[in-house]
Amino acid sequence: MTFDLKRAMENGGRCQTRDGRPARIICTDRKSPNGPPIIALVDGDCGEILHTHSLNGRRIDDGRDHSFDLVNIPVKREGWVNVYRRRDSTCAHVGGPIYTSPEQAQSFADPMLHRVACVHIEWEEPA
């Protein structure tokens, strides 16, 4: 996963660490000759812990992934799909796009195919 600072700031500074701990950016322009510019508060066992990060979200900028690197929060999506089965087969398949509601899926169901179900799906898109 990569880190997009602009996207995190558009999300109110909310992001997470690579190992899934909630984090919030409180500063992106720290003035320090040798220190990273991002200051973030990361949830810990006893409250928030202050961490510094580079602009690319790295806790330690050595080119390797670390558990406290910042990553964007995955976007959760959901929708409905129509499931069809050929009249001469026991195999089912999903046909067509993902719809925003079961009613929309119903209205776009293909009348030439044997629709057997409308199924709710959920997924996460990468950060």
C-alpha positions as CSV (number, residue, x, y, z in Angstrom):
1,M,0.0,0.0,0.0
2,T,1.1,3.5,-0.7
3,F,0.4,6.8,1.1
4,D,-1.2,9.8,-0.5
5,L,-0.8,12.8,1.8
6,K,-3.3,14.9,-0.1
7,R,-6.0,12.2,0.2
8,A,-5.3,11.8,3.9
9,M,-5.7,15.5,4.5
10,E,-8.9,15.5,2.5
11,N,-10.0,12.9,5.0
12,G,-9.4,15.3,7.9
13,G,-5.9,13.9,8.4
14,R,-7.2,10.5,9.2
15,C,-5.2,7.5,8.1
16,Q,-3.8,4.4,9.6
17,T,-0.5,2.6,10.1
18,R,0.5,-0.3,7.9
19,D,-0.5,-2.7,10.8
20,G,-4.0,-1.1,11.0
21,R,-3.7,1.3,14.0
22,P,-5.8,4.5,13.6
23,A,-3.7,7.6,13.1
24,R,-4.3,11.3,12.6
25,I,-2.0,13.8,11.1
26,I,-1.6,17.0,13.2
27,C,1.2,18.7,11.2
28,T,2.7,18.4,7.7
29,D,5.2,21.2,7.9
30,R,7.4,20.5,10.9
31,K,10.4,22.8,10.9
32,S,13.4,20.7,11.7
33,P,16.7,20.6,9.8
34,N,17.0,16.8,10.2
35,G,13.5,15.6,11.2
36,P,10.6,14.4,9.0
37,P,7.9,17.0,8.3
38,I,4.8,15.0,9.3
39,I,3.7,14.6,12.9
40,A,1.0,12.0,13.5
41,L,-0.7,10.7,16.6
42,V,-1.0,6.9,16.4
43,D,-3.3,4.9,18.7
44,G,-1.4,2.8,21.2
45,D,-2.2,0.6,24.1
46,C,-2.2,3.6,26.5
47,G,-3.5,6.4,24.3
48,E,-2.0,8.2,21.4
49,I,1.7,8.1,20.6
50,L,3.5,10.8,18.7
51,H,5.3,9.7,15.6
52,T,7.1,11.6,12.8
53,H,6.9,10.5,9.2
54,S,8.4,11.6,5.8
55,L,6.0,13.1,3.2
56,N,5.6,9.6,1.7
57,G,4.3,8.3,5.0
58,R,7.5,6.4,6.0
59,R,8.3,6.2,9.7
60,I,11.9,5.2,8.8
61,D,12.8,6.1,5.2
62,D,15.1,3.2,4.3
63,G,13.0,1.8,1.4
64,R,11.5,-1.0,3.4
65,D,7.9,-1.3,4.7
66,H,7.5,-0.9,8.5
67,S,4.4,-1.5,10.6
68,F,4.2,2.2,11.7
69,D,4.3,3.6,8.1
70,L,1.2,5.6,7.3
71,V,-1.2,4.3,4.7
72,N,-4.5,5.6,3.6
73,I,-7.7,4.1,4.9
74,P,-9.2,1.7,2.4
75,V,-12.5,2.8,0.8
76,K,-15.4,0.5,1.7
77,R,-17.8,-0.1,-1.2
78,E,-21.1,-2.0,-1.6
79,G,-23.5,-2.8,-4.3
80,W,-25.9,-5.4,-5.8
81,V,-25.4,-7.7,-8.7
82,N,-27.8,-9.9,-10.6
83,V,-27.1,-13.6,-10.7
84,Y,-28.3,-15.6,-13.7
85,R,-28.5,-19.3,-14.7
86,R,-29.0,-20.7,-18.1
87,R,-32.2,-22.6,-18.4
88,D,-30.3,-25.8,-19.5
89,S,-27.5,-25.6,-16.9
90,T,-26.9,-25.7,-13.1
91,C,-24.1,-23.2,-13.3
92,A,-24.9,-19.7,-12.2
93,H,-23.0,-16.5,-13.2
94,V,-23.0,-12.8,-12.4
95,G,-24.1,-10.7,-15.3
96,G,-23.8,-7.0,-15.8
97,P,-22.5,-4.2,-13.7
98,I,-22.7,-3.5,-9.9
99,Y,-25.8,-1.5,-9.0
100,T,-26.4,0.9,-6.2
101,S,-29.6,-0.7,-4.9
102,P,-31.5,-3.9,-5.3
103,E,-34.3,-2.0,-7.0
104,Q,-31.8,-0.7,-9.6
105,A,-30.5,-4.2,-10.2
106,Q,-34.0,-5.4,-10.7
107,S,-34.8,-2.7,-13.2
108,F,-31.8,-3.6,-15.3
109,A,-32.2,-7.4,-15.0
110,D,-31.8,-9.0,-18.5
111,P,-35.3,-10.3,-19.4
112,M,-33.6,-12.8,-21.9
113,L,-31.7,-14.5,-19.1
114,H,-33.0,-16.6,-16.1
115,R,-32.4,-14.3,-13.1
116,V,-32.2,-16.4,-9.9
117,A,-31.0,-13.8,-7.4
118,C,-30.0,-10.3,-6.6
119,V,-26.9,-10.4,-4.2
120,H,-25.5,-7.7,-2.0
121,I,-21.7,-7.5,-2.2
122,E,-19.1,-5.5,-0.2
123,W,-15.5,-4.9,-0.9
124,E,-12.6,-2.7,0.0
125,E,-10.6,-0.8,-2.5
126,P,-6.9,-0.3,-1.8
127,A,-5.8,2.8,0.0
